Amino acid sequence: MGTLLRLFSTPPVATTCQIISSPTLSFHFPRAANDNNTPSRTSTHRRIHQSCKYGNFLDLKPESQSDELLDFDLSLFNPSDRSRFDVIIIGAGPAGIRLAEQVSCHGIKVCCVDPSPLSMWPNNYGVWVDEFVSLGLEDCLDKTWSMTGVCIDDHRTKYLDRPYGRVSRKKLKTKLMESCVSNGVKFHKAKVWKVNHDEFESSIICDDGNEIKASLIVDASGFRSTFIEYDKSRNHGYQIAHGILAEVESHPFDLDKMILMDWRDSHLGNEPYLRSNNSKTPTFLYAMPFDSNLVFLEETSLVSRPVLSYTEVKKRMVARLRHMGIRVKRVIEEEKCLIPMGGPLPRIPQSVMAIGGNSGIVHPSTGYMVARTMSLAPILAGAIVDCLGSTRMIRGRPLHHRVWNELWPLERRCIREFYSFGMETLLKLDLNGTRRFFDAFFDLSPYYWQGFLSSRLSLSELGMLSLSLFGHASSSSKLDIVTKCPVPLVKMMGHLALETL
């Protein structure tokens, strides 16, 4: 769901979560022609015919052009003018461009370095509509759904009365880039090879041989960056997903509802090996129906350690779509997603600042990041402007200390420990345990489950959420909590103690 990177507003209704039986989400599929274990010639022919009819969507080649570029006249860095910048931002993804936009609007001189700054972002981003509304980015959504569905099993579906939307990558990047261009941000088309630091100045060396200097380097280049340092073992959990934007003959989804999670496993009834593995490390379907023939489908492992095999995820998706009777005619876009979750924060402070996937702001329990990045970038920008835009010109170690602690103050670090505790708990749950957890989770007051997903609850509120969750849990789920939570809980308490020392 990292893809799912996905957040909110509570409409004025009596409740925001219903358990209902939905004809659209309770699918019915043809059974075998006979009830014994020996297939008849007719049933064998039916299965062969069905296999040919629905085929394997993995055989279809995605049609989207990965080299699509935005049409912009960028102000490019000129190596001959020897100009010096206040901030260099490595990476032109959502985090980098958002921060460049926010910092540059205060007159700070910014250079953004990326091999292809006008390239379209590859991933699909889903968000709760009210989060983008609060950020003034609602015009960057290309589709919204009035409700979301969570399928616990074949008999229980919860509807959440909270609008959800898909981000238009083109609209969002265009809006941010327009601000960057009008604010005078310079762009340099190159890859950064090395970062150097002096007492009050840093510099980057690019693969084209150019050196660019600034008071602060911010790395927004993603998880694989080598410029951010850690002083603890990086024991991440991993969210992995395979998604397609597809033209289909038909699909069974309501057009006014998106499917946030479908935990059913009936599609694996004839796949004993896949079903056994899914029972231990479950995956769910995430679906955005656009019209009766166009839908985004994604099979997702919420979190696993070690990471679930990508081949396994694709096999489960093939089985699910075939069972649902969804025939894919064209694959318009394909998405391969791997998101490290949880683990330690980068060393705080250090000479290179980070924002985005390498800064620890990915929600450790859900994988959500985009809306949070959009909301945290102005906070980080404020700290940068206070230091570099002041007459005192705070630079060097005081600058690094200020910006890192603005992104990760003590309270936010402690809250992240709680979310990491949530991730560690989810890692211990099998399919049935996961179902029971989300059954109880979405029975909570909307204030709690929405606040948890958006990282906006205080530490004391997270404690109240835990008590409420235990109260709503079934007997089996309470047993899961009692038997599987103590070790992650002890680890969390230890980390919290260290943070507060």
Buried (B, 14 or more C-beta within 10 A) or exposed (E): BBBBBBBBBBEEEEEBBBBEEEEBBBBEEEEBBEEEEEBEEEBEEBBEEEEEEBBEBBEBEBEEEEEEEBEBEBBEBEBEEEEEBBBBBBBBBBBBBBBBBBBBBBEBBBBBBBBEBBBBBBBBBBBBBBBBBBBEBBEBBBBBBBBBBBBBBEEBBBBBBBBBBBBBBBBBBBBBBEBBBEBEBBBBBBEBEEBEBEEEBBBBBBEEEEEBBBBBBBBBBBEEBEBBEBEEEEEBBBBBBBBBBBBBEEBBBBEEBBBBBBBBBEBBEEBEEBBEBBEEBBBBBBBBBBEEBBBBBBBBBBBBBEBBBBEBBBBBBBBBBBBBBBBBEBBBBBBBBBBBBBBBBBEBBBBBBBBBBBBBBBBBBBBBBBBBBBBBBBEBBBBBBBBBBEEEEBBBEEBBBBBBBBBBEEEBBBBBBBBBBBBBBBBEBEBBBBBBBBBBBBBBBBBBBBBBBBBBBEEEBBEBBBEBBBEBBEEEBBEBBEEBBEEBBEBBEEBBEEBEE
